């Protein structure tokens, strides 16, 4: 924002970040790999099928977040966009991952002690 001296860059940054994350995850899926698994496998022990499903959902979700950010910042006031970014996008991320709990439960690896 300071470099370009334009607040549009600040508003577009979440879109770029979401598109990059969603695109990278989607690219991994095209290669039949879950890049999400590479990053999170130690924290979340899922079966391969579970990782693929979760990665697909997260990729689509990030792309939808990017699209929604573009729609809001281009059609609403800066104050509305700030509220959307602060509360809307954060709430959507939180709600999305809560909704993935049944998938995580279903595909969690059974550990044998």
N, C-alpha and C positions, 0 to 999 in steps of 0.2 A: 504494500500500500504506500509506504513512504517512498520507495524507489520510483514507482509509477505516478505517485501523487494523484491517485484516482481510487475512489472508494468502490468502484465497480469490481476491481480486482479482489478486494476483500470479500465482496459478496459472491464472487465466482469461485473463490478458493474451496469452499466445501464441495461444490459441484465437481471440481477437478479431482479432489481427494477421493470422493465417493466413486467417480468414474474410473479412476486409476485402480482403486482396490477391487471394485466389481469386475473391471476388465482383466486384471491379473488373475483373479480367482476363476473367471470364465475361461481364460486362456489355459489355465491348468486343467480345467475340466475337459477342454478339447483335446488335451494331451493325455486324458484319462488319469490325471493325478489331482490330488487334493492338496493345494498349497497351504490351506488352512490347517491340515493335519501336521505339516512340517513345522508350523509355528506353535501349535497348541497341543501336540500329542502327549507331552509330559504332564500337562495340567488336566487333560480330559481324555481318558482312555476309551476310545470308541472303536468299534469294528470298522473295517474299510468301507462297507456299504453305508454306515452311518455318517462317516466323514464325507463321502461323496454327496449324500443327500443334503447334509448341513452346508457344505460348500456351495452347492447349487442354490440353496435358499438364500444364503448370505450374499452371494454374487448378485442375484436378482434384486434383493433388498437394497443393496448399495446403489445399484443402477436406478432404482425407483426413488431413493433418497436424493440422488443427484438431479433427477428430472424434477422432483417436487421443489427442490431448492431453486432451480432455474425459474420455474413458474412463479414462485412466491417473490423472489427478488426483482423480477422483471415487471410484475403486475401490482405490487403493493408498496407502501411507503417503507422507508428505512426502519422506522420504529417497529412496524409490523414484521418486517423481515428479521430484525434482532430478536423479537419475541418468539418467532417461529424457530429460528436457529437455536436459541437458548432453551426453550421449553419443548417445542414441537419435535425437533430432530432428536434431542436427548431422550424425550419420552418415548418416541418411536423405537429407538434403539433398545431401550430398557424393555419395553413391551414385546418387541420382536424376540429377544433372547429368552424372556420368560415363556413365550409361546413355544419355544424349541425344547422345553423341558421334557415333554413326552417322547420326542425323538431321541434325546440324550438318554433317557431312562431305558428306552427300547434297545438301543445299540451300545450301551456301556458294556465293556468287556468284563466278564466275570473273573475276578482275581482269586487265585487259590493261594491261601496262606500256608 
